[in-house]
Amino acid sequence: MGRYRAPHWRRGPGYPDRPLDTNVEFYTALALEAVGLPRELFTLAFAMGRVLGWTAHIFEQEQSGRLIRPASRYTGPLPDGRMATAIAG
């Protein structure tokens, strides 16, 4: 299978000089088009995938009894002016 490079689209007037990189929805749309799903249902298909993912996170949180936290830490300024790295545990 050949290597395919996704196109870069231009943003609207608010960001005229920055390209809009494609994301997973671009390739999902190609697959949905290939299987014959009407374009009017694309937004619904994308939303259903997100809702299923959020629901899986809820079930995961209920099983462990704690919130899932990202591995990264915020290192910027806090509202009171302190740096987040000073209080990070």
Residue, then its C-alpha position, 0 to 999 in steps of 0.5 A: m500500500g502506498r504512503y498517502r500524505a493528508p492535505h493541509w487545508r487553510r483556515g478561515p479569515g481568523y488564521p489565514d497564514r496557518p495550515l489546518d492539519t488533518n486529524v483522525e476524523f479526516y481518515t474516519a470520514l474517508a472510511l465512512e464514505a467508503v462504506g456508504l454512510p450518508r454524509e448527513l450521519f458523519t457528525l452523529a458517527f463522530a459523536m457516538g464514538r466520543v460518547l462511547g469513549w467518555t462512557a468507558h472512562i466513567f466505568e473505569q473510574e467507577q471500578s478504581g474509585r478514583l479519577i483518571r489523571p493525565a501523566s503530564r503536569y501543568t507547569g505554568p503560573l497559578p492564579d495567585g502568581r505561584m508556579a505550579t512546579a513549586i507545589a507539584g507533588 
